Amino acid sequence: MLNSNTRKVALSLAVVAGVSLLGACADKPGSEGWCEDMSAKSKGEWTGDEAKTYAAHCVLESTTIGSEAWCENLNGTPKGEWTTQEVADYAKYCVVDQVTQ
């Protein structure tokens, strides 16, 4: 049988794992889905960071992560100039998502 402290630790780990899984389902800030969600949300509910990300990635399609224009612009950039995050986003939004559609 588990003692009280062990049960508390196990429950805490289960809660953290559950929250992490739920968070993984959310769209990445700056992606097309995220921009659509933010457009539907009242601007009075936006945080400062959300407004900044929206302005940087959702106003012009060419800066919206995963948009066709974004993928084309990044594809035209020499791969040696890509950031690690751009490589990951390109793989997710421009390769995997296009293959699965």
C-alpha positions as CSV (number, residue, x, y, z in Angstrom):
1,M,0.0,0.0,0.0
2,L,1.2,3.5,-0.8
3,N,1.8,5.9,2.1
4,S,0.3,9.4,2.2
5,N,3.3,11.2,0.8
6,T,3.7,8.8,-2.1
7,R,0.0,9.2,-3.0
8,K,0.4,13.0,-3.0
9,V,3.4,12.8,-5.3
10,A,1.7,10.4,-7.6
11,L,-1.4,12.6,-7.8
12,S,0.7,15.7,-8.4
13,L,2.5,13.9,-11.3
14,A,-0.8,12.8,-12.8
15,V,-2.2,16.4,-12.7
16,V,0.9,17.8,-14.3
17,A,0.8,15.2,-17.0
18,G,-2.8,15.9,-17.7
19,V,-2.3,19.6,-17.9
20,S,0.7,19.1,-20.2
21,L,-1.4,16.8,-22.5
22,L,-4.2,19.4,-22.7
23,G,-1.8,22.2,-23.5
24,A,-0.2,20.2,-26.3
25,C,-3.6,20.3,-28.2
26,A,-3.6,24.1,-28.4
27,D,-2.4,25.8,-31.6
28,K,1.0,27.3,-31.6
29,P,0.9,31.1,-31.1
30,G,1.3,32.7,-34.5
31,S,0.0,29.7,-36.5
32,E,-3.1,29.9,-38.7
33,G,-5.4,28.1,-36.2
34,W,-4.2,30.4,-33.4
35,C,-4.7,33.5,-35.5
36,E,-8.3,32.4,-36.3
37,D,-9.0,31.7,-32.6
38,M,-7.7,35.1,-31.6
39,S,-9.7,36.8,-34.3
40,A,-12.9,35.2,-32.9
41,K,-11.9,36.3,-29.3
42,S,-12.8,39.7,-28.0
43,K,-9.7,42.0,-28.2
44,G,-10.4,43.1,-24.6
45,E,-9.6,39.5,-23.5
46,W,-6.2,39.5,-25.2
47,T,-3.0,39.7,-23.1
48,G,-0.2,42.0,-24.1
49,D,1.9,39.1,-25.4
50,E,-1.1,37.8,-27.4
51,A,-1.6,41.2,-29.1
52,K,2.1,41.4,-29.9
53,T,2.2,37.9,-31.4
54,Y,-1.0,38.6,-33.3
55,A,0.5,41.8,-34.8
56,A,3.7,40.0,-35.7
57,H,2.2,36.9,-37.2
58,C,-1.5,37.3,-38.1
59,V,-1.8,40.7,-39.9
60,L,0.2,39.7,-43.0
61,E,-0.3,36.2,-44.3
62,S,3.4,36.0,-45.2
63,T,4.3,36.1,-41.4
64,T,1.6,33.7,-40.3
65,I,3.5,30.5,-39.3
66,G,2.4,27.7,-41.5
67,S,0.6,29.8,-44.1
68,E,1.3,29.0,-47.7
69,A,3.1,32.3,-48.1
70,W,5.1,31.7,-45.0
71,C,6.2,28.3,-46.2
72,E,7.1,29.7,-49.7
73,N,9.1,32.6,-48.1
74,L,11.0,30.3,-45.8
75,N,11.6,27.9,-48.6
76,G,13.3,30.7,-50.6
77,T,15.6,31.5,-47.7
78,P,18.9,29.6,-47.6
79,K,18.5,26.7,-45.1
80,G,21.7,27.7,-43.4
81,E,20.0,30.9,-42.3
82,W,17.0,29.2,-40.7
83,T,16.6,29.2,-36.9
84,T,16.1,25.9,-35.1
85,Q,12.5,27.0,-34.5
86,E,11.9,27.7,-38.2
87,V,13.2,24.3,-39.0
88,A,10.7,22.7,-36.6
89,D,7.8,24.9,-37.7
90,Y,8.6,24.2,-41.4
91,A,8.7,20.5,-40.8
92,K,5.4,20.6,-38.9
93,Y,3.4,23.1,-41.0
94,C,4.9,22.9,-44.4
95,V,5.8,19.3,-44.8
96,V,3.7,17.1,-42.4
97,D,0.5,19.1,-42.5
98,Q,0.6,19.4,-46.3
99,V,1.2,15.6,-46.6
100,T,-1.7,14.8,-44.3
101,Q,-4.2,17.1,-46.1
